[in-house]
C-alpha cells in the first residue's frame, strides 16, 4: 500500500471510530482516556494497526505496542510514523505466560481495546497484566457487552461457556466475521473473573445500542 493510500485508510478509520456510532456521546474517547491521558507509560495490548497507541503517544505518553501478529506490528510502526509521534518499542505477544518475553517497564496504563473478548482463556492474561502494572495502575478495556449477546442471538445470557453454546458461533460471526471466537462481559463477569487482581473503577456502555462496553479496572 502506497503512502497516500495508507494515510487515507488510517484517517478514514479515525473518522469512523471517533466521529461515528462507536464513539456515542464521546463515551469511547472519554472512558478510555484517549485524549486526556498525559505523561504515562502505556502498554497497548493487541494494538492492531496502532491507531490508539499513536493517539496516546501524541499526548506525551511513553507507548509500547504489542500484538500477536508481526504484520500488525509493522503496520503500527507505520501508523506512528504517519502521526509523527514516538514509539517506545514493539513486542510480540506469545500464547503462553508471560505472553511478552521482551523486557518491559512498569506501566501506568494497559490499554486493551477490542482484544480481551477474543481470548478464550483471559484469566492468565489479566493476571499477567496485573504484574506489569504499577501499584496504582489501570487496565482500560473495550469489550463486547452482555447486551451484545442479546442483540446477536436474541437469547438470554448463557449459563455455559460460549464455546459450548449452540449460539456461540452466531455471536462472534455477528460482531467479527473473521474472529473465530468472542465472549461477552458485564460487571459481574469482570469481577468474577478478574476480581482477585482488580476492582472496577468505571463501567460504561459506549455505544447507543449498549453492545460495546468500556471499563477501567484498578489494581487491588
SERO-4910 file (N, C-alpha, C, O; in steps of 0.05 Angstrom, whole numbers):
BEGIN
 pado doro    nc1    nc2    nc3   cac1   cac2   cac3    cc1    cc2    cc3    oc1    oc2    oc3
  Unk    A     17    -24      0      0      0      0     18     25      0     36     28     17
  Unk    A     12     43    -19     28     68    -20     23     86      3      3     83     18
  Unk    A     41    106      6     39    124     29     13    139     29      0    142     50
  Unk    A      4    150      6    -21    165      5    -45    148     12    -63    156     26
  Unk    A    -45    123      1    -67    105      6    -68     97     36    -89     95     48
  Unk    A    -44     92     47    -43     85     75    -53    108     93    -69    104    111
  Unk    A    -44    132     87    -53    156    101    -83    158    100    -96    163    121
  Unk    A    -95    155     77   -124    158     74   -139    136     89   -159    141    101
  Unk    A   -128    111     89   -141     89    103   -141     94    133   -162     90    146
  Unk    A   -119    103    145   -118    108    173   -136    132    181   -149    131    201
  Unk    A   -137    152    164   -154    175    170   -183    168    169   -199    178    184
  Unk    A   -190    151    150   -218    141    149   -225    124    173   -247    126    184
  Unk    A   -206    108    182   -210     93    206   -214    111    231   -232    106    247
  Unk    A   -198    132    232   -201    151    254   -229    164    254   -242    166    275
  Unk    A   -237    172    231   -263    185    228   -286    166    235   -304    174    250
  Unk    A   -285    141    225   -306    122    231   -307    115    261   -329    111    272
  Unk    A   -284    113    273   -284    105    301   -291    127    320   -305    122    340
  Unk    A   -283    151    315   -286    173    335   -307    194    327   -315    210    344
  Unk    A   -317    193    302   -338    210    294   -363    194    286   -382    206    276
  Unk    A   -362    169    291   -385    151    284   -398    139    308   -396    149    331
  Unk    A   -413    118    303   -431    106    323   -415     94    347   -426     92    369
  Unk    A   -390     86    342   -375     74    365   -369     94    387   -366     86    410
  Unk    A   -367    119    380   -360    140    400   -385    156    407   -384    181    408
  Unk    A   -407    143    413   -432    155    420   -428    174    444   -418    165    466
  Unk    A   -435    199    441   -433    219    462   -404    221    473   -400    227    496
  Unk    A   -385    215    456   -356    215    463   -349    195    485   -328    198    498
  Unk    A   -365    175    489   -361    156    511   -335    140    508   -321    135    527
  Unk    A   -330    131    483   -306    115    477   -281    131    485   -264    121    500
  Unk    A   -279    154    474   -255    171    479   -252    178    508   -230    177    519
  Unk    A   -274    185    521   -273    193    549   -266    170    567   -249    172    585
  Unk    A   -280    147    564   -276    125    582   -247    113    580   -235    106    600
  Unk    A   -237    111    555   -210    100    551   -189    121    554   -165    115    551
  Unk    A   -196    146    559   -177    167    565   -158    173    542   -135    181    546
  Unk    A   -168    171    518   -151    174    494   -139    201    492   -116    204    483
  Unk    A   -154    222    500   -144    249    495   -141    265    521   -139    289    521
  Unk    A   -142    250    544   -138    263    570   -115    250    586   -109    260    608
  Unk    A   -103    230    575    -81    216    589    -54    228    580    -49    228    556
  Unk    A    -39    238    598    -13    251    591      9    242    609      6    237    633
  Unk    A     33    238    597     57    232    612     57    205    626     71    202    646
  Unk    A     43    186    615     42    159    627     58    139    610     63    144    587
  Unk    A     65    117    623     77     95    609     55     75    603     42     65    622
  Unk    A     50     69    577     26     54    569     34     30    552     51     32    535
  Unk    A     20      8    557     22    -16    540     -4    -18    525    -25    -21    536
  Unk    A     -2    -16    498    -25    -21    481    -25    -51    473    -11    -59    455
  Unk    A    -41    -66    488    -40    -95    485    -61   -104    464    -85   -101    468
  Unk    A    -50   -116    443    -67   -122    420    -72    -97    404    -95    -89    399
  Unk    A    -50    -85    395    -51    -58    384    -64    -56    356    -72    -35    348
  Unk    A    -65    -79    341    -76    -77    314    -59    -59    297    -34    -62    296
  Unk    A    -72    -39    284    -57    -21    267    -43      1    282    -28     17    271
  Unk    A    -47      2    309    -32     21    325    -45     49    327    -32     68    336
  Unk    A    -70     51    318    -82     78    317    -85     90    345    -77    113    349
  Unk    A    -95     75    364   -100     87    391    -73     91    405    -70    110    421
  Unk    A    -54     73    401    -28     77    413    -15    103    402     -3    118    418
  Unk    A    -18    108    376     -7    132    365    -21    157    376     -8    177    381
  Unk    A    -47    156    379    -61    178    391    -51    184    419    -46    207    427
  Unk    A    -49    162    435    -39    166    463    -10    177    463     -4    193    480
  Unk    A      6    169    444     33    180    443     34    209    437     53    223    446
  Unk    A     15    220    422     15    248    415     11    266    440     16    290    439
  Unk    A      2    254    462     -3    268    487     20    265    507     17    268    531
  Unk    A     44    258    496     67    256    513     69    230    529     85    229    548
  Unk    A     54    210    521     56    184    535     78    167    523     83    169    499
  Unk    A     90    150    539    111    131    531     97    105    524     89     91    542
  Unk    A     94     99    498     76     78    490     92     54    478    109     57    461
  Unk    A     85     30    489     95      5    479     71     -9    466     49    -11    478
  Unk    A     74    -18    441     52    -33    428     59    -62    426     82    -69    421
  Unk    A     39    -79    430     43   -108    429     20   -121    413     -2   -112    415
  Unk    A     27   -142    399      6   -155    383     16   -184    377     39   -190    379
  Unk    A     -3   -201    371      3   -229    364     15   -231    336     26   -252    329
  Unk    A     12   -210    320     20   -211    292     43   -192    286     42   -169    292
  Unk    A     64   -203    275     86   -186    266     78   -167    245     87   -144    244
  Unk    A     59   -175    228     49   -157    207     35   -133    219     38   -111    210
  Unk    A     19   -138    240      5   -116    253     25    -97    266     22    -72    265
  Unk    A     47   -107    277     67    -90    289     80    -73    268     87    -50    273
  Unk    A     84    -84    245     96    -68    223     77    -46    215     86    -23    209
  Unk    A     51    -52    214     32    -31    207     31    -10    229     29     14    224
  Unk    A     32    -19    254     32      0    277     56     19    275     53     43    280
  Unk    A     79      9    269    102     27    266     97     47    244    105     71    247
  Unk    A     85     39    223     79     57    201     58     79    210     60    102    202
  Unk    A     39     71    226     19     90    236     32    110    254     25    134    252
  Unk    A     50    102    271     64    121    288     80    141    271     82    165    277
  Unk    A     93    131    250    107    149    232     88    169    219     95    193    215
  Unk    A     65    160    211     45    177    199     37    200    218     34    223    210
  Unk    A     34    193    244     27    213    264     51    229    274     48    248    289
  Unk    A     74    221    264     99    235    272    102    236    302    108    257    314
  Unk    A     98    213    315     99    212    344    117    188    352    117    168    338
  Unk    A    131    190    374    150    169    382    136    143    391    116    144    405
  Unk    A    148    121    384    140     95    392    163     83    409    185     80    400
  Unk    A    157     76    434    178     67    453    189     40    443    214     37    441
  Unk    A    172     21    437    181     -5    428    157    -21    419    134    -15    425
  Unk    A    162    -43    404    142    -62    396    149    -89    409    172    -95    414
  Unk    A    128   -105    414    132   -131    427    112   -151    416     89   -144    411
  Unk    A    121   -175    412    104   -196    401     91   -211    425    105   -219    444
  Unk    A     65   -215    423     50   -229    443     51   -259    437     46   -268    414
  Unk    A     59   -275    457     60   -304    454     35   -317    466     19   -303    478
  Unk    A     32   -343    462      8   -357    470      8   -364    500    -13   -368    512
  Unk    A     31   -366    512     33   -375    540     46   -354    558     60   -337    548
  Unk    A     40   -355    584     53   -336    602     83   -337    600     94   -359    596
  Unk    A     96   -314    602     86   -288    609     76   -272    586     72   -247    588
  Unk    A     70   -285    563     58   -273    539     76   -254    524     76   -254    500
  Unk    A     90   -237    538    111   -220    525    137   -226    539    140   -222    563
  Unk    A    157   -235    523    182   -243    535    203   -221    535    223   -223    548
  Unk    A    198   -200    519    217   -177    518    216   -162    545    195   -161    558
  Unk    A    239   -151    553    239   -135    578    220   -111    576    220    -97    556
  Unk    A    203   -108    596    183    -86    596    186    -68    620    195    -77    641
  Unk    A    179    -43    617    178    -25    641    153    -31    657    136    -46    648
  Unk    A    151    -19    680    125    -20    694    107      1    681    116     23    674
  Unk    A     82     -7    678     63     11    664     44     25    683     35     14    704
  Unk    A     37     49    676     15     63    689    -12     54    679    -31     52    694
  Unk    A    -13     47    653    -38     40    640    -33     17    621    -13     17    606
  Unk    A    -51     -2    620    -52    -21    599    -78    -16    584   -100    -18    595
  Unk    A    -75    -10    558    -98     -4    541   -104    -29    524    -86    -39    510
  Unk    A   -128    -39    527   -135    -64    514   -162    -61    500   -183    -66    513
  Unk    A   -161    -53    476   -185    -46    461   -193    -68    441   -179    -74    422
  Unk    A   -217    -80    446   -228   -100    428   -212   -125    427   -212   -139    406
  Unk    A   -198   -132    448   -180   -155    448   -189   -177    468   -190   -200    461
  Unk    A   -194   -169    493   -199   -188    514   -222   -207    507   -221   -230    514
  Unk    A   -243   -197    494   -266   -214    488   -260   -235    466   -276   -252    461
  Unk    A   -236   -233    453   -228   -253    434   -209   -274    446   -199   -291    431
  Unk    A   -203   -272    471   -184   -290    484   -200   -312    499   -213   -306    519
  Unk    A   -198   -337    490   -214   -359    503   -207   -363    532   -224   -371    548
  Unk    A   -181   -359    540   -173   -362    568   -161   -336    578   -137   -333    579
  Unk    A   -179   -317    585   -169   -290    592   -157   -287    620   -142   -268    625
  Unk    A   -163   -305    638   -155   -302    666   -125   -300    669   -115   -282    681
  Unk    A   -109   -319    657    -80   -317    660    -69   -292    646    -48   -281    655
  Unk    A    -82   -282    625    -73   -258    612    -76   -234    631    -57   -218    633
  Unk    A    -99   -232    643   -104   -209    661    -87   -211    686    -78   -191    697
  Unk    A    -82   -236    696    -64   -239    719    -36   -229    711    -23   -215    728
  Unk    A    -27   -234    687     -1   -224    679     -1   -194    676     18   -180    683
  Unk    A    -23   -183    666    -26   -154    664    -23   -140    691    -10   -119    693
  Unk    A    -34   -153    711    -31   -141    738     -2   -140    747      6   -121    761
  Unk    A     14   -159    738     43   -159    745     58   -137    730     78   -127    740
  Unk    A     48   -130    706     62   -110    690     55    -81    700     70    -63    694
  Unk    A     33    -78    715     24    -52    723     37    -43    749     43    -59    766
  Unk    A     41    -17    751     49     -5    777     26     -9    797      4    -15    790
  Unk    A     32     -5    823     11    -10    843    -14      6    838    -36     -3    844
  Unk    A    -11     31    828    -35     47    823    -44     45    794    -60     62    784
  Unk    A    -35     25    780    -40     23    751    -69     16    744    -84      6    760
  Unk    A    -76     22    719   -102     18    708   -102      0    684    -84      0    668
  Unk    A   -122    -17    683   -128    -33    659   -153    -22    646   -175    -23    658
  Unk    A   -150    -12    622   -172      1    608   -181    -18    585   -165    -26    568
  Unk    A   -207    -25    586   -218    -45    568   -240    -35    551   -256    -18    559
  Unk    A   -241    -44    526   -265    -43    509   -272    -72    502   -255    -86    490
  Unk    A   -296    -81    510   -304   -109    505   -333   -110    495   -348    -90    499
  Unk    A   -341   -132    483   -369   -136    477   -384   -140    503   -374   -152    522
  Unk    A   -408   -129    504   -424   -129    529   -444   -152    530   -447   -167    511
  Unk    A   -457   -154    553   -479   -173    556   -501   -167    535   -514   -185    525
  Unk    A   -506   -141    530   -526   -134    511   -518   -142    483   -536   -148    466
  Unk    A   -492   -143    477   -484   -152    451   -492   -181    446   -500   -188    423
  Unk    A   -492   -197    467   -501   -225    464   -531   -225    457   -539   -240    439
  Unk    A   -547   -209    470   -575   -209    465   -581   -199    437   -599   -209    424
  Unk    A   -567   -178    428   -571   -167    402   -564   -188    380   -580   -191    361
  Unk    A   -542   -202    383   -533   -220    363   -549   -246    362   -553   -257    340
  Unk    A   -559   -255    385   -571   -282    386   -601   -281    392   -616   -300    385
  Unk    A   -611   -259    404   -639   -258    412   -645   -276    436   -668   -282    441
  Unk    A   -624   -284    450   -627   -304    472   -619   -291    498   -604   -271    499
  Unk    A   -628   -302    521   -618   -294    547   -588   -300    549   -577   -316    534
  Unk    A   -575   -288    569   -547   -293    573   -543   -323    579   -558   -335    594
  Unk    A   -522   -334    567   -518   -363    570   -507   -370    598   -493   -354    610
  Unk    A   -513   -393    608   -502   -403    633   -477   -420    628   -463   -427    646
  Unk    A   -473   -428    603   -450   -445    596   -430   -428    580   -438   -407    569
  Unk    A   -404   -436    579   -385   -421    563   -394   -418    534   -406   -436    523
  Unk    A   -387   -395    522   -397   -390    495   -388   -411    475   -402   -418    456
  Unk    A   -363   -423    479   -353   -442    460   -369   -468    461   -368   -484    442
  Unk    A   -385   -472    482   -402   -496    485   -431   -490    480   -448   -507    484
  Unk    A   -437   -466    472   -465   -458    468   -472   -459    438   -455   -453    421
  Unk    A   -496   -468    432   -505   -471    405   -504   -444    389   -500   -444    365
  Unk    A   -507   -422    403   -507   -396    390   -480   -382    392   -477   -359    384
  Unk    A   -459   -396    402   -433   -383    405   -422   -373    378   -412   -351    377
  Unk    A   -423   -390    357   -413   -381    331   -429   -358    320   -418   -340    307
  Unk    A   -455   -360    324   -473   -338    315   -465   -311    328   -465   -291    315
  Unk    A   -457   -313    353   -449   -288    367   -424   -276    355   -424   -253    348
  Unk    A   -402   -292    353   -378   -279    343   -379   -272    314   -367   -252    305
  Unk    A   -394   -287    298   -397   -280    270   -413   -254    266   -408   -240    246
  Unk    A   -431   -249    284   -447   -224    282   -429   -200    285   -433   -180    271
  Unk    A   -410   -201    304   -394   -178    311   -367   -177    296   -357   -155    292
  Unk    A   -357   -200    290   -330   -201    278   -328   -226    261   -321   -248    272
  Unk    A   -333   -224    236   -335   -247    219   -310   -263    216   -310   -286    208
  Unk    A   -287   -251    223   -261   -265    220   -249   -272    247   -226   -282    248
  Unk    A   -263   -267    269   -251   -270    295   -247   -299    304   -226   -306    315
  Unk    A   -266   -316    299   -264   -344    306   -273   -350    335   -279   -373    341
  Unk    A   -274   -330    352   -283   -333    379   -289   -305    391   -275   -286    386
  Unk    A   -310   -304    406   -316   -279    421   -332   -286    446   -347   -305    446
  Unk    A   -330   -270    466   -344   -273    491   -357   -246    498   -351   -226    486
  Unk    A   -374   -246    518   -388   -222    527   -380   -216    556   -371   -234    570
  Unk    A   -383   -191    564   -376   -183    591   -397   -164    602   -410   -149    588
  Unk    A   -399   -165    628   -414   -145    644   -398   -142    670   -378   -155    674
  Unk    A   -409   -125    688   -394   -120    713   -390   -146    729   -369   -151    741
  Unk    A   -411   -162    731   -409   -187    746   -388   -206    735   -373   -218    750
  Unk    A   -386   -207    709   -366   -225    697   -338   -214    700   -319   -229    706
  Unk    A   -335   -187    698   -308   -175    702   -299   -181    731   -276   -188    735
  Unk    A   -317   -177    750   -309   -181    778   -304   -211    783   -285   -218    798
  Unk    A   -321   -228    772   -318   -257    777   -292   -268    766   -280   -286    778
  Unk    A   -284   -259    743   -260   -269    730   -234   -256    740   -214   -269    743
  Unk    A   -236   -230    745   -211   -215    749   -210   -201    776   -191   -186    781
  Unk    A   -230   -205    793   -232   -191    818   -210   -197    838   -205   -182    857
  Unk    A   -195   -219    834   -172   -225    851   -151   -203    848   -136   -198    867
  Unk    A   -148   -192    825   -127   -173    819   -137   -144    815   -122   -125    819
  Unk    A   -162   -141    807   -172   -115    800   -200   -109    812   -215   -128    818
  Unk    A   -206    -84    816   -233    -76    821   -242    -55    800   -225    -41    788
  Unk    A   -268    -53    796   -278    -36    775   -280     -7    786   -294     -3    806
  Unk    A   -267     11    772   -270     40    779   -290     54    761   -304     72    770
  Unk    A   -291     45    736   -310     57    717   -321     36    699   -306     17    691
  Unk    A   -347     38    693   -360     18    677   -382     32    661   -399     45    673
  Unk    A   -382     29    635   -400     45    619   -404     33    591   -385     25    578
  Unk    A   -429     31    583   -435     24    556   -427     47    538   -431     70    544
  Unk    A   -414     40    515   -402     60    498   -419     68    474   -417     91    465
  Unk    A   -435     50    464   -450     54    440   -480     57    447   -489     49    469
  Unk    A   -494     69    429   -522     75    434   -539     49    438   -558     50    453
  Unk    A   -531     27    426   -545      2    430   -534    -14    453   -544    -36    458
  Unk    A   -514     -3    468   -502    -16    491   -487    -42    485   -482    -58    502
  Unk    A   -480    -46    460   -466    -70    452   -436    -70    460   -425    -91    465
  Unk    A   -424    -47    461   -396    -44    468   -394    -33    496   -409    -15    504
  Unk    A   -376    -44    512   -373    -36    540   -345    -26    545   -325    -38    536
  Unk    A   -343     -4    559   -317      6    568   -314      3    598   -334      7    613
  Unk    A   -291     -5    607   -286     -9    636   -258     -1    643   -239     -6    628
  Unk    A   -255     12    666   -229     18    677   -226      2    703   -241      6    722
  Unk    A   -206    -16    703   -201    -32    727   -176    -22    740   -156    -16    726
  Unk    A   -175    -21    767   -152    -12    781   -142    -35    799   -158    -51    808
  Unk    A   -116    -36    803   -104    -58    818   -114    -57    848   -117    -36    860
  Unk    A   -118    -81    859   -124    -83    887    -99    -80    904   -100    -81    928
***
